């Protein structure tokens, strides 16, 4: 072999060994600290039902170190009793993050994050419908929000460059009053509170406050999520964002007061869209379905499901007609009104208990 080449080979080989050694140092991992305690029950990520009693079982992996006591914190309070049980009867549904502190006989404390999902303990009442009247609806209205106040029908429409807030004559579908939303916004749901109509936009995270009578823009506000549905309980505004979360907002600052997670006995109900607050319950259209969920606003439990299957016959119209997305309630007449995006009809209905409830 050429001596010069041999020297180059030795240098290259040494360089490779040096690189490998450097890489070894870079990827070396510190030994993981082994926990002494272990949560045997309830299993992390378990689904349980509100009202269940969860029994906590914590064991030690070291025969010389005992467990003196255990503390389980959820929502800022200790939920475990001296008997190591958590009675969930007063809890709301949703995924709960628990902080478990294990106090050991050697004077150390081990903390763990543990997850438990609580399902609703209510079997929803099933409803169907009876159509009592059918009215003309603007087929060019991409309906996003619907409400009735003093027998006056208000509607918001979406799509950029076509979003509006309007007052509509119920029996004829005639637009009596309208204001265009700036073209950079995609209009969404509306809610009425204190003589003002609040309107959301979809992804722009910007909302608008209009005077109910003049449609004058009073001010704008912002929020940290997408905007989908909006309604009011007479004190606060209530907003959906297309997930299973519902947000209660303070009307002046539009800051969040609280939120609920919407669950039935099987799990979360997502894609919640148009909202209406009716007689103490929250009605929510589930996007891309023909169902409206009736929700306990304090807990998020689904207490009823209104199935509107077949209310609009899509087979007789072109493909431009979109999904159910409008519910309004006239509290003076006790009447429900239903429509959808680009639907040429608006339906007045009565709720009927489904046969399988009897």
VOBA-862750 format. One record per atom (N, C-alpha, C): z, y, x; residue in three letters. Coordinates in steps of 0.02 Angstrom, whole numbers, plus 50000, padded with zeros to 5 digits. Example, Ala and Ser with C-alpha at 12.3 -4.5 7.8 and 13.67 -1.06 7.14 Angstrom:
503904971650660ALA;503904977550615ALA;503904983550660ALA;503544988850642SER;503574994750684SER;503945000250645SER;
//
This chain:
500004994050043UNK;500005000050000UNK;500005006250044UNK;499655011350024UNK;499655017650060UNK;500355020650062UNK;500615022250122UNK;501305024850127UNK;501415031050085UNK;500895035350081UNK;500965041450042UNK;501055039849968UNK;500665034849947UNK;500715032749877UNK;501395029549863UNK;501655025849912UNK;502305022649904UNK;502855027849895UNK;502815033249934UNK;503305038649928UNK;503265041749859UNK;502645043049835UNK;502555046049768UNK;502835041449715UNK;502725034949722UNK;502975030049673UNK;503735030249670UNK;504055030449729UNK;504785030649731UNK;505065037049700UNK;504725042549713UNK;504945048949684UNK;504875048749609UNK;504305046149585UNK;504185045649512UNK;504695041149479UNK;504845035449511UNK;505325030749484UNK;506015033849480UNK;506205037349532UNK;506855040749532UNK;506895046049479UNK;506335049549470UNK;506315054749418UNK;506395051749349UNK;506075046049337UNK;506135042749272UNK;506845040449259UNK;507165037749311UNK;507855035549304UNK;508295041549288UNK;508165047049323UNK;508555053149311UNK;508465055649240UNK;507835055449214UNK;507695057649145UNK;508055053249096UNK;508025046649108UNK;508355041949062UNK;509105043249061UNK;509385044649121UNK;510105046049124UNK;510275052349086UNK;509835057449093UNK;509955063749057UNK;509915062648983UNK;509415058648962UNK;509345057248891UNK;509945053448864UNK;510195048848906UNK;510785045048885UNK;511365049748872UNK;511435054648915UNK;511985059348907UNK;511895063448843UNK;511275065248828UNK;511135069348770UNK;511285065748705UNK;511135059348702UNK;511215055748639UNK;511885052148633UNK;512295052748684UNK;512945049348681UNK;513365052348625UNK;513695048248588UNK;514075050348529UNK;514815048948540UNK;515215053848523UNK;515935052948530UNK;516165047448483UNK;516665043548505UNK;516905038248460UNK;517185041148396UNK;517015037948339UNK;517225040248273UNK;517965038748262UNK;518325043648236UNK;519025042748220UNK;519075038248159UNK;519425032748166UNK;519485027948113UNK;520055029748066UNK;519915030148001UNK;520435031647952UNK;520905025747945UNK;521525027447938UNK;522025022247927UNK;522045020047854UNK;521945025047809UNK;521985023547737UNK;521305022347707UNK;521295018847651UNK;520675017247616UNK;520795017547541UNK;520325020747505UNK;520375021147432UNK;520045014847404UNK;520445010447377UNK;520175004247348UNK;519945005147276UNK;520285009647240UNK;520115010947170UNK;520365017947151UNK;519995021347108UNK;519345019347081UNK;518795019947134UNK;518265016147126UNK;517715016247173UNK;517395023147175UNK;517205025247234UNK;516875031747242UNK;516215031847204UNK;516115037047161UNK;515505037647122UNK;515505033947056UNK;516075031147037UNK;516115027246975UNK;515995031546913UNK;515685028546862UNK;515625031646796UNK;516205029146752UNK;516525033946719UNK;517065032146673UNK;516985036346610UNK;517365034946558UNK;517315038546496UNK;517945042646485UNK;517865048746460UNK;518445053046445UNK;518935049146401UNK;519565049446421UNK;520085045646386UNK;520305039546424UNK;519885037346472UNK;520085031746514UNK;520645033746560UNK;521065028946578UNK;521585030046628UNK;521355026946693UNK;521275031046744UNK;521055028646810UNK;521665027346853UNK;521695021346880UNK;522255019346923UNK;522035019846995UNK;522405023647036UNK;522235024647106UNK;522605019447148UNK;522225016047190UNK;522505011147236UNK;522285012947306UNK;522775014447349UNK;522645016447418UNK;522985011447464UNK;522625008847512UNK;522915003947558UNK;522885006547630UNK;523295003547673UNK;523305005347744UNK;522984999847785UNK;522575001947834UNK;522254997147878UNK;522684995347938UNK;523264998447942UNK;523714997347998UNK;524384994747972UNK;524574988747993UNK;525194985647968UNK;525814989547988UNK;525774993648041UNK;526354997348065UNK;526415004348033UNK;525905006247994UNK;525915012947964UNK;525865012147888UNK;526365014547853UNK;526385013947780UNK;526145020447747UNK;525985019947683UNK;525785025747643UNK;526405028247607UNK;526605034447623UNK;527195037347591UNK;527045039847520UNK;526495043547513UNK;526325046247447UNK;525585048247447UNK;525335049547386UNK;524635051347376UNK;524605057347329UNK;524165062047344UNK;524055067847300UNK;523305068247285UNK;523135068947221UNK;522435069647201UNK;522345076347166UNK;521935080647196UNK;521825087347170UNK;521135087847139UNK;521105090147077UNK;520465091747045UNK;520545098447009UNK;520065102847021UNK;520055109346988UNK;520715113247000UNK;520975112447061UNK;521555116347081UNK;522225113547058UNK;522225107747027UNK;522865105047004UNK;522915097647022UNK;523535095447030UNK;523665088447045UNK;523615084346981UNK;523155079546979UNK;523035075846917UNK;523345068946918UNK;523635066846974UNK;523905060146978UNK;524655060146963UNK;524885055146927UNK;525595054746911UNK;525955050546964UNK;526615050046957UNK;527005046047003UNK;526805038647000UNK;526495036646945UNK;526275029746937UNK;525565028746965UNK;525305033847001UNK;524635033647031UNK;524095032846979UNK;524165036146922UNK;523645035846870UNK;523425042846852UNK;522795043246829UNK;522515049546804UNK;522265048246733UNK;522595051446685UNK;522385050946615UNK;521875056446602UNK;521265054546585UNK;520715059246580UNK;520605061946509UNK;521085060846464UNK;520995062446394UNK;520825069846382UNK;521085074346424UNK;520975081546414UNK;520435084446458UNK;520065080146491UNK;519545082546537UNK;518875083546500UNK;518435087046532UNK;517755088046506UNK;517275083446544UNK;516695081946515UNK;516235077446550UNK;515925080746611UNK;515675076546656UNK;515325078946715UNK;515555075546778UNK;515235077346833UNK;515405074446898UNK;515985078346927UNK;516535074846940UNK;517145077846964UNK;517235076447038UNK;517375081747076UNK;517515081047147UNK;518275081147157UNK;518545075547181UNK;519265074847191UNK;519415075347266UNK;519955078847281UNK;520205079047350UNK;520835074647352UNK;520795069247389UNK;521345064447394UNK;521705065447461UNK;522345067147458UNK;522745067847519UNK;523225061947523UNK;523185058247578UNK;523605052447589UNK;524115054047644UNK;524755053947626UNK;525295055547673UNK;525555049047703UNK;525515048547769UNK;525675042347805UNK;526355042647838UNK;526625036747851UNK;527305036347878UNK;527345038847950UNK;526785039447984UNK;526795042148053UNK;526775049748055UNK;526815052847995UNK;526825060147991UNK;526145063447984UNK;525615059647983UNK;524935062447976UNK;524715062347903UNK;524205066447890UNK;523915066947823UNK;523165065747829UNK;522905061247789UNK;522185060047787UNK;521915062647721UNK;521365066647726UNK;521065069447665UNK;520365066547655UNK;520215065047593UNK;519575062047576UNK;519285065447514UNK;518625065947512UNK;518275068247452UNK;518045062047413UNK;518175062247348UNK;518035056447306UNK;517695059047243UNK;517215055247217UNK;516835057547158UNK;516915052747100UNK;517035055647041UNK;517075051846980UNK;516675055546926UNK;516245052146891UNK;515865055246836UNK;516165053046770UNK;516345058046729UNK;516635056746664UNK;516095057646610UNK;515995052446570UNK;515515052646515UNK;515865054746451UNK;515475057146403UNK;515755059346339UNK;516045053346301UNK;516575054746265UNK;516895049646224UNK;516685050146150UNK;516165054046137UNK;515925055046068UNK;515275051346057UNK;515225047946001UNK;514595044945979UNK;514225050145937UNK;513665052845961UNK;513335058245924UNK;513105056145855UNK;513185060645807UNK;512915059645740UNK;512165060945742UNK;511785056545710UNK;511055057145710UNK;510825060745647UNK;510345065345658UNK;510065069145602UNK;509305068545603UNK;509015068645545UNK;508305069845538UNK;508225076245497UNK;507655077345464UNK;507535083845433UNK;507135083045369UNK;507165088345330UNK;506745089045270UNK;506425095945273UNK;505765096345270UNK;505425102845270UNK;505475105945200UNK;505735112045197UNK;505805115445133UNK;505295121045123UNK;505025123645179UNK;504495128645176UNK;504105128545240UNK;503465130445236UNK;503045130945295UNK;502725137945295UNK;502765141245353UNK;502515148045359UNK;501995148445415UNK;501595153745413UNK;501095154945465UNK;501455157445528UNK;501235154845585UNK;501495156945649UNK;500905158745695UNK;500985163845735UNK;500445166145779UNK;500265160645829UNK;499655157945826UNK;499465152445871UNK;499375154745943UNK;499395161245956UNK;499355163846024UNK;500045165446053UNK;500565163846015UNK;501245165246038UNK;501525159146075UNK;501625159946140UNK;501925154646181UNK;502685155346174UNK;502945152846119UNK;503635154246098UNK;504145151846150UNK;504605156346168UNK;505135154846215UNK;505825155746184UNK;505885160446138UNK;506525161646105UNK;506405163746033UNK;506885162045990UNK;506825163545919UNK;507515164945892UNK;507585170245851UNK;508225171545818UNK;508115175645755UNK;508615175145710UNK;508585178945648UNK;509225183045643UNK;509135189445625UNK;509705193945614UNK;509565198045551UNK;510025197445502UNK;509925201045439UNK;509245199545409UNK;509065193145411UNK;508425190645384UNK;507805193345420UNK;507905196345478UNK;507345198545519UNK;507235193545576UNK;506615191545585UNK;506445186545635UNK;506215189945699UNK;506545188045755UNK;506365190545821UNK;506125184645864UNK;505635186045907UNK;505345180745948UNK;505165183446016UNK;505255179246067UNK;505015180946134UNK;504465176046153UNK;503975178446190UNK;503415174146211UNK;503355174346287UNK;503045169046315UNK;502995168446387UNK;502295168846413UNK;502225166946476UNK;501635167246518UNK;501545174346547UNK;501395174446611UNK;501325180846645UNK;500725184646617UNK;500845191046603UNK;500325195246574UNK;500275194746499UNK;500645190046469UNK;500635189246396UNK;501325189046365UNK;501835190246406UNK;502525189746381UNK;502705195846339UNK;503025194546282UNK;503205199946237UNK;503885198646205UNK;504175203946179UNK;504715203546130UNK;504425206446066UNK;504535202946010UNK;504225205245948UNK;504675203845887UNK;504585207945837UNK;504875206645771UNK;504305204245726UNK;504425198845690UNK;503895195545652UNK;504105195045579UNK;503625196245534UNK;503745195245463UNK;503735187645450UNK;504285185145426UNK;504365177945419UNK;503825174645376UNK;503705177245318UNK;503275173945269UNK;502535174245287UNK;502335179245326UNK;501625180145341UNK;501445178845415UNK;501955179045458UNK;501835178445530UNK;501585184845562UNK;501545190245523UNK;501295196545548UNK;501785199545598UNK;501525202045654UNK;501945205245705UNK;502065212445682UNK;502695214145669UNK;502875220745644UNK;503025225645700UNK;503265222945756UNK;503465227245811UNK;503435223045875UNK;503195226045930UNK;503125222045990UNK;503165226446052UNK;503415223546106UNK;503405226946171UNK;503195221946223UNK;502745224046267UNK;502505219646321UNK;502995219646379UNK;503075213946410UNK;503465213346470UNK;502995214046530UNK;503235217446582UNK;502815218546642UNK;502505211946665UNK;501875212446690UNK;501475206546703UNK;501745201946758UNK;502205204446799UNK;502475200146852UNK;503025195446826UNK;503205196246761UNK;503745192246733UNK;503475187146682UNK;503785181246683UNK;503625175946635UNK;504205175846585UNK;504085178346524UNK;504615179046475UNK;504915172446454UNK;505575172546440UNK;505935166546418UNK;506375168246358UNK;506955164946352UNK;507355165346292UNK;507665172146278UNK;507895172946215UNK;508215179146193UNK;508875177646158UNK;509335182446163UNK;509975182046128UNK;510165188946103UNK;510525189146047UNK;510725195546016UNK;511475196446023UNK;511675202346047UNK;512385203946054UNK;512465211546055UNK;512935213946013UNK;513105221146012UNK;512495225546001UNK;512075223645952UNK;511485227545933UNK;510945227845988UNK;511015223646038UNK;510505223246091UNK;510215216246093UNK;509575215946110UNK;509255209446122UNK;509175208546197UNK;509455203146222UNK;509415201346292UNK;508845196346300UNK;508435197246352UNK;507865192846364UNK;507845190746437UNK;507715184246448UNK;507675181546515UNK;506955181246539UNK;506875180546604UNK;506235178546634UNK;506345171846668UNK;505805168346682UNK;505855161446705UNK;506095160946778UNK;505655162246825UNK;505825161346896UNK;505985167946931UNK;505895173446896UNK;505995179946928UNK;506725182046931UNK;507165178246895UNK;507885179446896UNK;508065186646876UNK;507665189146829UNK;507765195946804UNK;507775195746728UNK;508265199246699UNK;508305199546627UNK;508265206746602UNK;508155207546537UNK;508045214046507UNK;508485214946446UNK;508725220946436UNK;509125222546376UNK;508735227746336UNK;508585225946273UNK;508215230346229UNK;508645232346170UNK;508565238546148UNK;508875240646085UNK;508545236646028UNK;508965233745986UNK;508715229245933UNK;508235232845886UNK;508355239145872UNK;507965242645822UNK;507345246045851UNK;507425249445908UNK;506865253245936UNK;506465249445987UNK;506735243746012UNK;506445239946067UNK;506415244046132UNK;506805249246135UNK;506845253146197UNK;507205249046251UNK;506925249046312UNK;507235245446367UNK;507855249346389UNK;508435246146381UNK;509075249446397UNK;509225248646471UNK;509155242546498UNK;509285241246569UNK;509025234346587UNK;509075232746651UNK;508905226046676UNK;509515223046709UNK;509505216446717UNK;510045212946750UNK;509755207046788UNK;510165203946830UNK;509935198246870UNK;510415192446864UNK;510185186646885UNK;510585180546883UNK;510325175746937UNK;510735170946959UNK;510555166947019UNK;510175160547006UNK;509975159146944UNK;509625152946928UNK;508965154646894UNK;508595149446875UNK;508025150646830UNK;508305152446761UNK;507905155946722UNK;508095157646654UNK;507675153746605UNK;508015150246558UNK;507655146346507UNK;507855148746437UNK;508405146146411UNK;508615148046344UNK;509195152946345UNK;509275156646290UNK;509815161546285UNK;510035162246213UNK;510695162846203UNK;510975164246137UNK;511645167746148UNK;512015168846094UNK;512665172246098UNK;513145169246048UNK;513785168946068UNK;514305166746022UNK;514675172745990UNK;514395178745998UNK;514695184745972UNK;515125188446021UNK;515295185146076UNK;515705188146129UNK;515335187946196UNK;515085182146212UNK;514725181146275UNK;514015178846263UNK;513595179546314UNK;512935176646312UNK;512965169646342UNK;512545165146317UNK;512545158246338UNK;511835156546360UNK;511775153846422UNK;511125153046453UNK;511015145946477UNK;510395143546472UNK;510195137246502UNK;509705138646559UNK;509655133946605UNK;509195134846662UNK;508745128846673UNK;508665124546622UNK;508225118746628UNK;508565112546656UNK;509215113146672UNK;509605107346695UNK;510055105046638UNK;510595101446655UNK;511095099446605UNK;511675104446603UNK;511605110046640UNK;512135115046643UNK;512015120446590UNK;512565122946561UNK;512545128646516UNK;513035133846544UNK;512805140146547UNK;513205145546577UNK;513415150646525UNK;514045152646528UNK;514305157846485UNK;514355164246526UNK;514005169446504UNK;513935175546544UNK;514255181546510UNK;514555185846550UNK;514825192146526UNK;514245196846513UNK;514215200246455UNK;513605203846437UNK;513455210146477UNK;513955213446504UNK;513825219646540UNK;513565218346611UNK;513925214446648UNK;513725212946717UNK;513305206746723UNK;513285202746670UNK;512955196246669UNK;513235191746723UNK;513875192446738UNK;514205188046785UNK;514445181846748UNK;514485176246784UNK;514675169946753UNK;515415169646737UNK;515585167846676UNK;516275166946655UNK;516475159646663UNK;516045155246640UNK;516175148046648UNK;515515144446639UNK;515535137946653UNK;514955133746641UNK;515195126946614UNK;514755123746576UNK;514905117046552UNK;514335112446573UNK;514495105946580UNK;513995100846592UNK;513895096946527UNK;513275096246506UNK;513125093046442UNK;513015085646453UNK;513445081646421UNK;513415074346428UNK;513485071146359UNK;513135065346351UNK;513295060946296UNK;513665054846326UNK;513715049446289UNK;514095043746313UNK;513745039846367UNK;513105041646382UNK;512725038046432UNK;512615041946497UNK;512665048546493UNK;512555052446553UNK;512355059646537UNK;512125063346587UNK;511955070346577UNK;511305071146537UNK;511275076646499UNK;510665078346460UNK;510335084246494UNK;509795082946529UNK;509465088246566UNK;508885091346527UNK;508535095946558UNK;507965099446529UNK;508165103246465UNK;508765105946464UNK;508975109946406UNK;508615116646408UNK;508345118646351UNK;507915124546349UNK;508175129446296UNK;507795130746245UNK;507955135746194UNK;508625134246162UNK;509035139546152UNK;509715138846127UNK;509815142846063UNK;510275140346021UNK;510495144045962UNK;511215142145948UNK;511635147145938UNK;512345146045922UNK;512415146145846UNK;512625140445817UNK;512625139645744UNK;513305136945722UNK;513675140945686UNK;514305138745655UNK;514775135445705UNK;514825138445764UNK;515285135945814UNK;515015130445859UNK;514405128345847UNK;514085123345889UNK;513485126345925UNK;513315123145981UNK;512745125446020UNK;512165120546009UNK;511605123045985UNK;511005119045975UNK;510535120446034UNK;510295115046065UNK;509865115746124UNK;509255111346118UNK;508665114446121UNK;508035110746123UNK;507975107346191UNK;507825100946191UNK;507705097446255UNK;506955097646268UNK;506775100846324UNK;506075102046341UNK;505675095646343UNK;505065096046316UNK;504585090646314UNK;504815084746271UNK;505275086046225UNK;505465081046176UNK;505425084246107UNK;505535080146056UNK;505585082745987UNK;506305082245963UNK;506775083446009UNK;507475082845993UNK;507865089246010UNK;508345090645966UNK;508805096145977UNK;509505093145981UNK;509865094946034UNK;510545092246045UNK;511055097146019UNK;511545094545983UNK;512085098645956UNK;512695097446000UNK;512945102846030UNK;513425102446086UNK;514065106046069UNK;514625103046088UNK;515265106546085UNK;515275111746141UNK;515315118146125UNK;515265123246177UNK;515865123546224UNK;516435120946203UNK;517025121146246UNK;517025115546298UNK;516725109846280UNK;516765104046325UNK;516095101946354UNK;515545103146318UNK;514895100546340UNK;514725093746311UNK;515165091046269UNK;515025084546238UNK;514485085146185UNK;514015080446185UNK;513505080246133UNK;513815077146070UNK;513825081046016UNK;514125078545954UNK;513595076645902UNK;512965078745913UNK;512435077045866UNK;511755077645898UNK;511265074045870UNK;510575074445893UNK;510125075045832UNK;509735080445831UNK;509255081645777UNK;508565079345801UNK;508305074145769UNK;507655071345787UNK;507115074445744UNK;506665078345774UNK;506135081845737UNK;505455078445746UNK;505475072045760UNK;504855068345771UNK;504385069145711UNK;503765070945726UNK;503255071545674UNK;503245078045636UNK;503675082745655UNK;503695089045616UNK;503045092945625UNK;502735092245684UNK;502085095445695UNK;501575090045711UNK;501035089845674UNK;500515084845682UNK;500015087145735UNK;500125085045797UNK;499695087145852UNK;498985084445845UNK;498895079045809UNK;498245075845805UNK;497725080145769UNK;497955084945730UNK;497495089045691UNK;497325095645727UNK;497585096545788UNK;497465102745824UNK;497235101145895UNK;496955106345929UNK;496715105245997UNK;497295104646046UNK;497135103046108UNK;497645101646158UNK;498035107846181UNK;497835113646159UNK;498175119746182UNK;498885120146154UNK;499025116646100UNK;499675117046069UNK;500185113246111UNK;500735116646124UNK;501225114146171UNK;501845111546133UNK;502405111246168UNK;502995107746143UNK;503435111946097UNK;503865108346061UNK;504395111446022UNK;504795116146066UNK;504895122346043UNK;505305126946083UNK;505505133046043UNK;505745132145982UNK;505995137745944UNK;506465135445890UNK;507085137945890UNK;507545136545836UNK;507915142945819UNK;507925144645755UNK;508295150445731UNK;508685148445669UNK;509235151945657UNK;509665150345600UNK;509845156745563UNK;509725156745498UNK;509915162445455UNK;510585160745424UNK;511115163745451UNK;511795162145427UNK;511915164645356UNK;511555169845335UNK;511645172345267UNK;511365167545214UNK;510835164045232UNK;510505159545185UNK;510615152145203UNK;510945150945260UNK;511055144145284UNK;510395140345290UNK;509925143345327UNK;509265140345336UNK;509095139845410UNK;508765134345427UNK;508545133045495UNK;507785133945499UNK;507555136845555UNK;506835137945565UNK;506635134945632UNK;506065131545632UNK;505835127845691UNK;505105129545705UNK;504935130645769UNK;504235131345788UNK;504165129045861UNK;503575130245890UNK;503445128245958UNK;502945132745991UNK;502795131246054UNK;502325135346093UNK;501615134446068UNK;501325139946046UNK;500645140146019UNK;500575136345953UNK;501125135045920UNK;501085131645855UNK;500835136645803UNK;500375134645760UNK;500135139145707UNK;500585139045645UNK;501135135445650UNK;501595134845592UNK;502315135745614UNK;502715138445569UNK;503435138845577UNK;503735135345516UNK;504225131045528UNK;504495126845475UNK;505215128745458UNK;505345129245393UNK;506035129945369UNK;506265122845351UNK;506845120945377UNK;507065114045367UNK;507795113645345UNK;507965107845320UNK;508665105945308UNK;508825100045352UNK;509435099745377UNK;509655093945416UNK;509865088345368UNK;509665082345385UNK;509815076445344UNK;510125071145389UNK;510705068645369UNK;511025063345408UNK;510575057245409UNK;510465054545469UNK;510025048645475UNK;510345042545444UNK;509925037845423UNK;510165031945388UNK;510635027745430UNK;510525027745497UNK;510945023445539UNK;511645026145549UNK;511785032145520UNK;512465034745522UNK;512885032145463UNK;512545029445413UNK;512885027545350UNK;513155020545354UNK;
//
